[in-house]
C-alpha cells in the first residue's frame, strides 16, 4: 500500500505564492505520472497539473503560466509551485501518484490540503 502525505497549503492574499509538496511512501517499485487535482467549493474535482515519468509537465489552461509542477524521483515527491494566486484558485488540493508496487499497479490519493486565496 502506498501512502501520500501532502503539505504546504494555507491562506494567502491574491497575487501571493504557495508551494505544495506530496511525498509517497510504502512499497514502490516504480512511479509513472504524478499530479495535482483540486476541488473548489461546490464543484467537481479537476486536474490542475501533471508530470510524466520522463519529467514532461502538463497544465490546465486556468493555471498555465502561473503554476509549475516538478518531481524529485529520489524522494518520490511531487511539488506544485503556485504563483500569482487568484481567489478562484481557492480549493482543496489533492495529489495523485500512479505506479507499480511490485507486480501490482497503484493509484493513490493524498488526504487533501486547503488553499485559500483571500484578502
C-alpha positions in Angstrom: 0.0 0.0 0.0 1.3 3.4 -0.9 0.6 6.4 1.3 0.8 10.1 0.2 1.4 13.0 2.7 0.7 16.5 1.5 1.9 19.7 3.0 2.1 23.4 2.1 -1.5 24.7 2.0 -2.8 27.7 3.7 -4.2 31.2 3.5 -2.6 33.6 1.1 -3.5 37.0 -0.4 -4.3 37.5 -4.1 -1.1 37.7 -6.0 0.8 35.6 -3.5 2.6 32.3 -3.7 2.4 28.9 -2.1 4.3 25.6 -2.7 2.6 22.3 -2.2 4.6 19.1 -1.6 3.4 15.5 -1.7 5.7 12.6 -0.6 4.9 9.0 -1.4 6.0 6.1 0.8 5.4 2.4 1.0 6.2 -0.5 -1.3 7.0 1.4 -4.5 8.7 -0.3 -7.5 8.2 2.5 -10.0 6.2 5.7 -10.4 4.7 6.9 -13.6 2.6 10.0 -13.7 2.3 12.3 -10.6 -0.2 15.1 -10.5 -2.3 17.6 -8.6 -6.0 18.0 -8.7 -8.3 20.5 -6.9 -11.9 20.6 -5.8 -13.3 24.1 -5.3 -16.3 24.5 -3.0 -19.4 23.1 -4.6 -17.6 21.9 -7.7 -16.2 18.7 -9.1 -12.5 17.7 -8.7 -10.4 18.9 -11.7 -6.9 18.3 -12.9 -4.5 21.2 -12.2 -1.2 19.8 -13.4 0.6 16.6 -14.0 4.1 15.4 -14.8 5.2 12.2 -16.6 7.9 9.8 -15.5 10.1 11.5 -18.0 9.6 14.9 -16.5 7.2 16.4 -19.1 4.7 18.7 -17.4 1.1 19.4 -18.5 -1.3 22.0 -17.1 -4.9 23.1 -17.0 -5.4 26.2 -19.1 -6.5 28.1 -16.0 -3.1 27.7 -14.3 -0.7 27.6 -17.2 2.0 30.2 -16.8 1.3 30.7 -13.1 1.8 27.2 -11.6 4.9 24.9 -12.0 4.9 21.2 -11.3 8.1 19.3 -10.6 9.2 16.0 -9.2 12.1 14.5 -7.2 12.3 10.9 -8.2 14.9 10.1 -5.5 12.4 11.3 -2.8 9.2 10.1 -4.5 7.9 13.6 -4.1 5.9 15.9 -6.4 5.7 19.7 -5.9 3.4 22.4 -7.1 4.7 26.0 -7.1 1.7 28.3 -7.3 2.4 32.0 -8.1 0.1 34.9 -8.9 -2.7 33.2 -6.9 -6.3 34.3 -7.5 -9.4 33.9 -5.4 -10.7 31.3 -7.9 -7.7 29.1 -7.1 -9.3 28.5 -3.7 -9.9 24.8 -3.3 -8.8 21.6 -1.6 -5.8 20.4 -3.5 -5.1 16.6 -3.8 -2.0 14.9 -5.1 -2.3 11.7 -7.2 0.5 9.2 -7.8 0.3 6.2 -10.1 2.9 3.4 -10.5 3.7 -0.1 -9.6 4.3 -1.8 -6.3 6.0 -5.0 -7.4 3.5 -6.8 -9.7 0.5 -4.7 -8.7 -0.3 -1.2 -10.0 -1.4 1.5 -7.6 -3.3 4.8 -8.0 -3.0 6.7 -4.7 -4.5 10.0 -3.5 -3.4 12.3 -0.8 -5.6 13.5 2.0 -6.0 16.9 0.6 -4.7 20.3 1.7 -6.8 23.5 1.8 -5.6 26.5 -0.3 -7.5 29.8 0.4 -6.8 32.9 -1.6 -8.4 35.9 0.0 -7.6 39.4 1.1 
